[in-house]
Amino acid sequence: MVRTHRIALPGVLALALALPMILPVATAQAEPPAPATTRSVASASVGVQLELPRPTGAHAVGLSTLHLVDTGRPDPWVPAAGPRQLMVSLFYPARRGTGDPAPYMTTQEAALLLERQVPGAGIPPETLSGTRSWARSDARPAHGRFPLVLLSPGFTMPRTTLTSLAEDLASRGYVVALVNHTYEDSGTTFPDGRTLGCVVCDDIPGGWPVVNQSRAKDVSFVIDQLTSRHSPCRYRQMIDRDRIGMAGHSVGGSAAASAMTADKRVRAGVDMDGTFDIPIPATGLDHRPFLLLGTQSGHAPGEDHSWDRAWTNLDGWKRWLTVTGTDHISFTDLPVLAGQLNIPIPGATISGERSAEITRAYVAAFFDLHLKGRPQPLLDGPSSANPEVTFQHHP
């Protein structure tokens, strides 16, 4: 069985450093490109302006960074640290022309991500941290009330690696809470300037089910903080607390099902290429809808038996989609940024831009259908516009 949780970019991007760079061929007589080395990648990345794809919705996007402290729960990984603390990037529909350009991540976060995922590549942290995104810090909120979608990143990955999806959903009329899970990612910077690294990336006490359970508690706490009538969050009035969904990548996708099991407020869920560490209950999810979106190579029927079991147990609206030409990380920002650095992704035959386009389209269609009640023909069956997407099962 394929287990798709641990994000092993040393086996992806680092391997790519030994492969030929993707470069245009000038003439038929041109010599084949020399193998990429860490030196050539480093030199090629100097001065490159990385940029995320433009959001596709009608709204401008605002961003507020929240520091949330759960005083009723000690940190599950480092009890000596005291109460569980989380950083949350809150994206929301905003008024155009307000706010300032939002940073992608801090330089220290970028340095720790590169150190863990592509050690020795020589990519300057400033190249990654300086990625141009589309959100505006503390922009004035748009009028109206919007559904809330929570996003949970893959294991070892900082929350910012789902920024493109978060921005796109916000532009389409969602408030999006992109949650970090402290001590489970390469590094997260807190308001006091500390950057907390990963404590459990190489050894998880209790194993993957504990990660799922912890993330479900994180998510419920974030929902409380964002929607409670006594919430200090100034964006609370924007959120329709009767329309809440969750999506996640890798273990974050598995945790979406765990959160739905534990918290009935989460009305719809998406698993992007994550093995279910805790099976979906045989009794289902109270008829709530769920989308399985994964790689063709790893999540066609029979490849990950946890998906076969999940499909049987899901008792509401459901779809099982696989995307040919994608790799496990294709549902994140990383292939987009790697492509702009001419670093190929082994196992991926479609571009990062294309995988981002597919991911954003199908995830948004799912939430538009189930949180906004808008018909979505894209989810009715195969589309000639998206030949990479296979509908594995149809209920």
Buried (B, 14 or more C-beta within 10 A) or exposed (E): EBBBBBBBBBBBBBBBBEEEBBEEEEEEEEEEBEEBBBEBBBEBBEEBEBBBBEBBBEBBBBBBBBEBEBEEEBBBBBEEBEEBBBBBBBBBBBBEEBBEEBBBBBBBBBBBBBBBBBEEBBBBBEBBBBBEBBBBBBBBBBEEEBBBBBBBBBBBBBBBBBBBBBBBBBBBBBBBBBBBBBBBBBBBBBEEEEBBBBBBBEEBEEEBBBBBBBBBBBBBBBBBBBBEEEBEBEBBEBBBBEBBBBBBBBBBBBBBBBBBBBBEBBBBBBBBBBBBBBBBBEEBBEEBBBBBBBBBBBBBEEBBEBBBBBBEBBBBBBBBBBBBBBBBBBBBBBBBBBBBBBBBBEBBEBBBEBBBBBBBBBBBBBBBBBBBEEEBEBBEEEBEEBEBBBBBBEE
